[in-house]
C-alpha cells in the first residue's frame, strides 16, 4: 500500500514475505522477495530486518531471484524498495 501511494507501477508486482528460514513463502520466485532476518541499525542495535531478492520467476522461463540487499532494517524497507 505504501508503494502504491508513492509510485506508479505499470503492471502488478508479486511480493513474497517470509520469516521462515526454509523460505516457505518462496521469496526467490517473486518479483520482489523479502526474507526476514535479524540485523543491526545505524546505532548497532539488533533489530528485525530483511534480505531483499528481485527478479524471480515461475513457469517456462523460471529463474531464482538475485539477492540485492542483505540485512536491511525493517524501518528502511520502503525507501530501499
C-alpha positions in Angstrom: 0.0 0.0 0.0 2.8 2.4 0.8 4.5 1.8 -2.5 1.2 2.3 -4.3 0.9 5.7 -2.6 4.4 6.8 -3.6 4.9 5.5 -7.2 3.1 4.3 -10.3 3.8 0.8 -11.4 2.5 -0.2 -14.9 1.9 -3.9 -14.0 1.3 -5.9 -10.9 4.3 -6.7 -8.8 4.4 -10.0 -6.9 5.9 -9.5 -3.5 6.6 -12.5 -1.2 7.4 -12.1 2.5 8.7 -14.8 4.9 10.4 -15.1 8.2 10.8 -18.9 7.7 14.5 -20.0 7.3 13.1 -22.7 4.9 11.7 -20.0 2.6 8.2 -21.2 2.9 6.9 -18.1 1.1 9.3 -18.8 -1.8 10.9 -15.3 -1.8 13.3 -16.4 -4.6 10.5 -16.7 -7.2 8.8 -13.3 -6.5 9.3 -10.1 -8.4 10.5 -8.7 -5.0 11.1 -11.2 -2.2 11.7 -10.3 1.5 13.4 -12.9 3.8 13.1 -11.9 7.5 16.4 -11.7 9.5 18.0 -10.0 12.4 20.3 -7.2 11.6 21.8 -4.0 13.1 20.6 -0.5 12.7 22.7 2.7 12.4 23.3 2.6 16.1 24.5 -1.0 16.1 21.3 -2.1 17.9 19.9 -5.5 16.9 16.6 -5.1 15.0 14.3 -7.0 12.7 15.2 -6.7 9.1 15.0 -8.4 5.7 17.2 -9.6 2.9 15.7 -8.4 -0.4 15.6 -10.5 -3.6 14.5 -9.4 -7.1 13.7 -11.0 -10.4 12.4 -14.4 -9.5 10.0 -16.1 -12.0 8.0 -19.3 -12.2 6.8 -21.1 -15.3 8.5 -22.0 -18.5 11.0 -19.2 -18.0 11.6 -19.9 -14.3 14.5 -18.2 -12.6 15.5 -17.7 -9.0 15.8 -14.0 -7.9 19.0 -12.4 -7.0 19.9 -11.2 -3.5 20.4 -7.5 -3.9 20.3 -6.2 -0.3 21.2 -8.1 2.8 20.2 -7.1 6.3 18.0 -4.0 5.7 16.3 -2.9 8.9 12.5 -3.1 8.5 12.2 0.7 9.1 14.3 1.2 6.0 12.5 -1.2 3.6 10.2 1.3 1.8 12.9 3.8 0.9 15.2 0.9 -0.3 12.4 -0.6 -2.5 
